Amino acid sequence: MVYLLLLLSFVILIKGADVFIEGAAKVAKIFKIPELIIGIIIVGFGTSAPELAVNIAAVMKGSNDMAVGNIVGSNVFNILFIVGAIALYRPMTIDDKLATFDFPISVLAAILLPFFALGGRFLTFNSGFTRLDGIVLLLIFAYYCKETITRSLEDQKLKEKKMLIYEIGQGTFSLTKHLEGSQDEKPCAKALIKDIILIIVGLVCVIKGGDMVVEYASKIAVDFGMSKHLVGLTIVGIGTSLPELVVSIIAARKGQQDIVLGNVVGSNTFNILFTLGLTMLLKPIAVTESMVVDTVTVALVTTAVGMIALANKKIGKKMAVALIVVYIIYMANVIISA
């Protein structure tokens, strides 16, 4: 019964995030926020909302191991299994932006975790993941968002200029159409109210779903003698990564497998910088031995995959198989060690 309730919790959590994204995106469009920014920020937050909800609920209930295990389990599943499975289906190429900006930020975020964790064990004035650590992560996250939006808007303007030049050259440019396309439409009050309700309902579902996941996952840990750390790394970590998995599968089926890596790298960066950063800011987390191992693991995995992928400028089928095998070995070791 508890497994069914946990499954229901994941459904409520993920569906709530989906409803929240839908409502937020519609409200953003009503207020003329560029679609590019909507995609980067709102969708990025939406796919990481399950991890955030679970983490906040976990630390508030004293389940620190589950909170950290959730992020580590989710990130390792994303970078090894999701990327490996999609690349096995169709190889991925790595664009310049991912290579020069997104991946380095993701690696930096992953490396900071063991640095903070080990600092908590060896420095007398630091008891673990502190609020100061959380502020540092959130500041890097703010820089990441600013740079991502700035670079994306610049790329969009460049594409629009190229398209304008092309239309003029082909003789298909229409001044009337161009002017009409820039006219603002007045937002509909009825639609706005409906979308705000969607946001509220989605947010409530995310919060409640996260609370339920922690509650029932904790019961499973107690009933079957499993540690909350193990549950966080496996059941909860994989469960909260389902949005990333769904997005990746849809992208691959549409022949857009090249954006899967960007989605995964962005999600992993979001998980560490924003989710863990906000979690630490809300409530400091005492570091345990298992957390040190977790943080070192996610740092090594992220750095290794990043270096190999950037060196080859692609992820082919051989590397895809290697990623999946490493993930299976990792999970087997986690379960056996527990």
Secondary structure, DSSP 8 states (H G I E B T S, - for coil): -HHHHHHHHHHHHHHHHHHHHHHHHHHHHHTT--HHHIIIIIIHHHHHHHHHHHHHHHHHTT-HHHHHHHHHHHHHIIIIIIHHHHHHHS-EE--HHIIIIIHHHHHHHHHHHHHHHHHHHH-TT--EE-HHHHHHHHHHHHHHHHHHHHHHHHHHHHHHHHHHHHHHHHT---HHHHHHHT------HHHHHHHHHHHHHHHHHHHHHHHHHHHHHHHHHHHTT--HHHHIIIIIHHHTTHHHHHHHHHHHHTT-THHHHHHHHHHHHHIIIIIIHHHHHHS-EE--HHHHHHHHHHHHHHHHHHHHHHHHTEE-HHHHHHHHHHHHHHHHHHHHH-
